[in-house]
């Protein structure tokens, strides 16, 4: 099983890197982009012995305790069965 974890800045936190990218897109004449928010992406390859409920608990704990700064970041994730 794999966990895909997405970490982004909270909506209330300014994102200067995202703003720079958005400005560059506008200067390059890309249209239709209202906002850019940058973030981080992690893929966790989980032990096959974990059931879905345990995997969910572990991924949430890892994301909360290790992968994010809870003061300024939030996370989302999805679990994917290994092929």
N, C-alpha and C positions, 0 to 999 in steps of 0.2 A: 504494500500500500504506500502511496505517496501523498504527502500533504503539500499543497501549494499555498504559501502564506504571503499575503500582500500587506505591506506596512506603509502607511501614508501619514502625512502630517494631519492633525486635527483641523477641521474647517476653520477654527478660530485662530489658527497659527498662520502667520504670513509665510509665503513660499516664494522666496526670491528666485530660486532656480526655476521654478515653474513659470514665474512671471517673465524671466529672461527668455525662456523657450517660447512662450506665447508671443512676446514682442518680436522675436526672430521670425516666427511663422508669419506674423502680420507683414513684416518687411519683405518677406519672400513671396508675398501675395497669396498665401494659403487662405482660403475662405472657410467660414463656418465654425471656427474653433472659438468657443466662448471663454474657455479657461483651461489652463494646464496646471496640474498638480503632480509633482514628482514624488517618487517613493522608492521602496525596495521590494524585491521579490526573492523568496527563498523556496527551494524545493527540499523537503525532508523525506528521505527514503526510510520508511518505517519498517520495523521488524514484522514479518508475516504472522507472527504469533499473536499480535494485538488484535482484539476484536474492535469493531467500529466505535463502540462507546468509549473504550479505553484509549483508542487512538485519538478520538476527539478531545478527551480530557487532557492527554499529554500534549497535544499540539497547542491547545489553548494555554496551558501552563507555560510551555516553552516560549510561545509568542509573547505572552504577558510578562514573563520574568526575564527573558534573555534577548529577544529580537526587537522589542520596542522600548522606547522611553515613554512611560505612560503619561507623563506630564504634557508632552507635545505630540505624541503619535497614537494612532489607533491601528487595528489590524482586522483583516478578514482572511478566511482560508476556505479551501475546499479539499476534501479527501478524494483520492482516486484509487480504485483497485488496480493492482499491478496486473499486467497482461500475462 
